[in-house]
Amino acid sequence: MKKIFIHLTLLMLAIFLISGCDHFNDNNITHKDYAYVINADGTNKTQIKWYGGFLKMTFALFNETGERIFIQYTGDDTCLIVSPEGDELGEIAEGELFTQQPTRIPGEDKLLVTSNVDRRIYTIDLQALSFTELISDQIDNDEQYYSSCSPNNEKIVYSAVNSDSTHFLRVYDRQTDSAFNLLSNGIGDKYLYPVFSPDGEWIYYTLLGAYPGMYKIKLDGSEWTQISYFYSLRPPLYTPDGVSMIFSSNGRIMKMNLASEEVEDICYGEFPSLSPDGTHIVFADTGNIRLIDIDGENIRNLAEGDLPFYSPSTEMIVFIDYR
């Protein structure tokens, strides 16, 4: 009886593993993620990848030229690089080490990512299909929430928390391979989604804590101020002319004039992404991909989906459809 039970257990395990490995061809899978590319005018919607079963897409992001798309997902140990037509161009091993939203490095065909294993910041080379540890100066046991590059590509700002719950806003200098604390506290305030201003002199970030909102601080730490009670839980974006910031706050798409710091409510939605010329915003709203003019006019639906990202150089948009 014991041997029969063992054989039945092994048989059931084998069936489970086989069905899991064959999840790409299983029409009975209830969970499927699809990555699509679509033109901004709503034409030429193309499926470029899909996963089912235990795999889940987390991001699909164009490179600077619009010729490659980085797809990150959980449940496996690789990230894929595909063309806008869906052709697989390669994969990056140990891709599941990376977490949070990747960001493009200006002027380089690379992404800035954070490891959820050793909590360090890496670059991913989208041409060489490799990743390299970038920041060697680290706080012990810190957790990198988000990082972004300065416009001249010389510095990186990132937020972190160490083992005694002290939170930091740090700046890393790529030329000197050194970092310094711009802000720190031990009261639980979190500095999230820091980005450099278009001129590289300020850093904008979201503060979560006793006085939540959006703040800015001079790169040398000499000035610091709250600029809005609205705050973004995603990285804010800048219009190409450097005049305005686009961000989402509590389910609304907002636009801030950087000079006056006045905030304009554009529409409902999340995950905004700007067109290359800065005239349109694509965003997600209740399971739909929508497009709106930068002035808040002419809203229209493009497709069902989530997490849209404009190509920085073309009128194509990549997005994920969770089913």
C-alpha positions in Angstrom: 0.0 0.0 0.0 2.8 2.4 0.9 4.5 1.8 -2.5 1.3 2.3 -4.3 0.8 5.6 -2.5 4.3 6.7 -3.4 3.9 5.8 -7.0 0.5 7.7 -7.2 2.1 10.7 -5.6 5.0 10.7 -8.0 2.6 10.2 -10.9 0.5 13.2 -9.8 3.6 15.3 -9.4 4.8 14.4 -12.9 1.5 15.3 -14.4 1.6 18.7 -12.6 5.1 19.5 -13.8 4.3 18.5 -17.3 1.2 20.6 -17.4 3.1 23.5 -15.9 5.9 23.2 -18.4 3.4 23.1 -21.2 1.5 26.1 -20.0 2.2 28.0 -23.2 -0.1 25.6 -25.1 -2.7 25.0 -22.5 -6.0 26.6 -23.5 -7.4 25.9 -20.0 -5.1 28.4 -18.2 -7.1 31.0 -16.5 -4.3 33.5 -16.0 -2.6 34.9 -19.1 -0.6 38.1 -19.6 -0.2 39.6 -23.1 2.2 42.3 -24.2 1.1 44.4 -27.2 2.5 47.2 -29.3 0.0 49.7 -30.8 0.3 52.9 -32.8 -0.8 56.0 -31.0 -3.6 56.4 -33.5 -5.0 53.1 -32.4 -3.9 51.1 -35.5 -1.6 48.1 -35.9 -2.2 46.5 -32.5 0.4 43.6 -32.4 0.8 40.9 -29.8 4.5 40.5 -29.1 4.5 38.1 -26.2 2.2 36.2 -23.8 2.7 34.1 -20.7 0.4 32.0 -18.7 0.4 29.9 -15.5 3.0 30.9 -12.9 4.6 33.7 -15.0 3.5 37.3 -14.6 4.7 40.3 -16.6 5.7 43.3 -14.6 7.0 45.7 -17.2 7.4 46.1 -20.9 9.6 49.1 -21.8 11.1 50.4 -25.1 14.8 51.3 -25.4 15.8 54.8 -26.5 15.7 54.0 -30.3 12.3 52.2 -30.1 13.9 49.1 -31.8 13.9 46.9 -28.7 11.5 46.1 -25.9 12.6 44.9 -22.4 10.0 42.6 -20.8 10.4 41.8 -17.2 8.3 39.1 -15.4 8.2 37.1 -12.3 8.1 33.3 -12.0 11.3 32.6 -14.0 14.9 33.7 -14.0 15.1 35.6 -17.3 14.1 38.9 -18.8 13.4 39.0 -22.6 14.4 41.4 -25.2 12.0 41.5 -28.2 11.4 43.6 -31.3 8.3 45.6 -31.8 7.2 42.9 -34.2 7.5 40.3 -31.5 10.8 38.6 -32.6 12.9 37.4 -29.7 16.3 39.1 -29.8 17.7 37.5 -26.6 17.3 37.1 -22.9 19.1 38.3 -19.8 19.8 35.5 -17.2 18.8 36.0 -13.6 16.3 38.7 -14.7 14.1 37.9 -11.7 16.7 39.5 -9.5 15.5 42.8 -10.7 12.5 44.7 -9.2 10.8 48.1 -9.3 10.4 50.1 -12.5 13.5 50.1 -14.7 14.6 53.5 -16.0 16.4 54.4 -19.2 19.9 55.8 -18.9 20.1 59.0 -21.1 22.3 58.6 -24.1 23.0 54.9 -23.5 21.1 51.8 -24.6 20.9 50.7 -21.0 18.5 50.5 -18.2 18.9 51.2 -14.5 17.4 48.5 -12.3 17.4 47.4 -8.7 18.1 43.9 -7.4 15.6 42.4 -5.0 18.2 40.0 -3.8 21.3 42.0 -2.8 19.5 45.4 -2.9 22.1 46.9 -5.2 21.7 49.0 -8.3 22.6 47.5 -11.7 22.7 48.5 -15.3 21.3 46.3 -18.0 22.9 46.5 -21.5 20.1 46.0 -24.0 22.6 45.3 -26.8 25.1 43.1 -25.0 22.3 41.4 -23.1 24.2 41.6 -19.8 23.9 43.3 -16.4 26.6 44.9 -14.3 26.6 46.2 -10.7 26.9 49.9 -10.9 27.0 51.3 -7.4 29.8 50.0 -5.2 29.3 52.4 -2.3 26.4 50.9 -0.4 24.7 51.1 3.0 24.7 47.7 4.7 21.4 45.9 4.2 19.8 48.8 2.5 16.8 48.5 0.1 16.8 50.5 -3.0 13.3 51.7 -3.8 14.0 53.6 -7.0 16.9 55.2 -8.9 17.2 57.7 -11.8 20.0 59.4 -13.7 20.8 63.1 -14.0 20.3 64.7 -17.5 24.1 64.8 -18.1 24.3 61.1 -17.0 26.9 61.8 -14.4 24.9 61.2 -11.2 22.2 58.8 -9.9 19.7 59.6 -7.2 18.2 56.8 -5.2 16.1 56.2 -2.1 17.0 53.6 0.5 16.3 52.3 4.0 18.8 50.4 6.1 18.4 47.7 8.8 17.6 50.1 11.6 14.8 51.7 9.6 16.7 54.9 8.8 15.6 56.2 5.4 18.0 58.0 3.0 18.0 60.0 -0.2 21.4 59.4 -1.7 23.3 60.7 -4.7 25.9 58.6 -6.5 28.6 60.2 -8.6 29.5 57.9 -11.6 32.8 59.7 -12.2 34.2 59.5 -8.7 32.4 56.2 -7.8 31.2 57.7 -4.5 27.9 58.5 -2.9 26.6 60.9 -0.2 23.4 61.3 1.8 21.3 64.2 0.7 18.6 63.5 3.3 18.2 61.0 6.1 15.8 60.4 9.0 14.9 57.7 11.5 11.2 58.6 12.0 9.8 56.5 9.2 9.5 59.1 6.5 10.1 57.5 3.0 11.7 59.3 0.1 10.2 57.7 -3.0 10.7 58.1 -6.8 13.4 60.8 -6.8 14.1 62.3 -10.2 16.5 65.1 -11.3 15.0 68.3 -12.6 15.5 69.0 -16.3 18.4 71.3 -15.6 19.9 68.8 -13.1 20.0 71.3 -10.2 17.1 70.0 -8.2 15.8 66.6 -7.1 12.0 66.1 -6.9 10.7 63.3 -4.8 7.6 62.0 -3.0 7.6 62.0 0.8 5.4 59.5 2.6 5.2 60.1 6.4 4.0 62.7 8.8 3.8 65.4 6.1 3.2 63.6 2.8 3.5 65.4 -0.5 5.9 66.2 -3.3 9.1 68.0 -2.4 12.3 69.3 -4.1 15.8 69.8 -2.8 18.9 71.4 -4.3 21.6 68.9 -5.4 23.9 70.5 -2.9 21.3 70.3 -0.1 21.2 74.1 0.4 17.4 74.5 -0.3 14.5 72.2 0.5 10.8 72.8 0.2 7.4 71.1 -0.2 5.9 72.1 -3.5 2.6 70.2 -3.4 0.3 68.2 -1.2 -0.3 66.0 -4.2 2.3 63.2 -4.5 3.1 60.5 -7.0 3.5 56.8 -6.3 5.1 56.4 -9.7 8.1 58.2 -11.2 7.1 61.7 -12.5 7.8 62.7 -16.1 8.9 65.9 -17.7 7.7 67.5 -20.9 10.4 67.8 -23.6 10.5 71.6 -23.2 11.3 71.1 -19.4 8.3 73.4 -18.5 6.0 70.9 -16.9 5.9 67.7 -14.8 3.4 64.9 -15.4 2.5 62.5 -12.6 -0.4 60.5 -11.2 -1.8 61.1 -7.7 -4.7 59.2 -6.1 -6.0 58.0 -9.5 -5.7 61.3 -11.2 -3.3 62.5 -14.0 -1.8 65.8 -12.9 0.4 68.4 -14.6 2.6 70.8 -12.6 4.2 73.9 -14.0 7.8 73.8 -12.6 8.2 77.6 -12.5 4.9 78.5 -10.7 4.5 75.0 -9.1 0.8 75.3 -9.9 -0.9 71.9 -10.4 -3.6 71.2 -13.0 -5.9 68.2 -12.8 -6.0 66.6 -16.3 -8.2 63.5 -15.9 -8.8 60.2 -14.1 -6.0 57.6 -14.7 -2.7 56.1 -13.7 0.7 55.2 -15.2 1.1 58.2 -17.5 3.6 58.1 -20.3 4.5 61.0 -22.6 4.7 61.0 -26.4 8.1 61.9 -27.8 7.0 65.4 -28.8 5.2 66.0 -25.4 1.8 66.6 -27.0 0.0 63.5 -25.8 -0.3 61.4 -22.6 -1.1 57.7 -22.7 -2.3 56.2 -19.5 -4.3 53.4 -17.9 -7.8 53.8 -16.5 -9.9 50.9 -15.2 -8.4 48.3 -17.5 -8.2 50.5 -20.6 -5.4 52.2 -22.4 -6.3 55.8 -23.2 -4.8 58.8 -24.9 -5.3 62.5 -24.1 -3.9 65.7 -25.4 -1.4 67.4 -23.0 -4.0 70.2 -22.4 -6.6 67.6 -21.2 -8.7 67.6 -24.4 -9.6 64.8 -26.9 -9.6 61.8 -24.6 -10.0 58.5 -26.5 -9.6 54.7 -25.9 -6.9 52.7 -27.6 -7.3 49.2 -26.2 -7.8 47.1 -23.1 -4.7 46.9 -20.9 -2.5 48.3 -18.3 1.0 49.8 -17.8 1.4 51.7 -21.1 4.8 53.1 -22.2 5.5 55.3 -25.2 8.5 54.7 -27.3 10.9 57.6 -26.7 11.5 57.9 -30.5 8.4 56.7 -32.3 4.6 56.9 -32.1 4.4 53.3 -30.8 3.1 52.3 -27.4 3.8 49.1 -25.5 1.4 47.8 -22.8 0.4 44.7 -20.9 -3.1 43.1 -20.9 -3.7 41.0 -17.7 -6.4 38.4 -18.1 
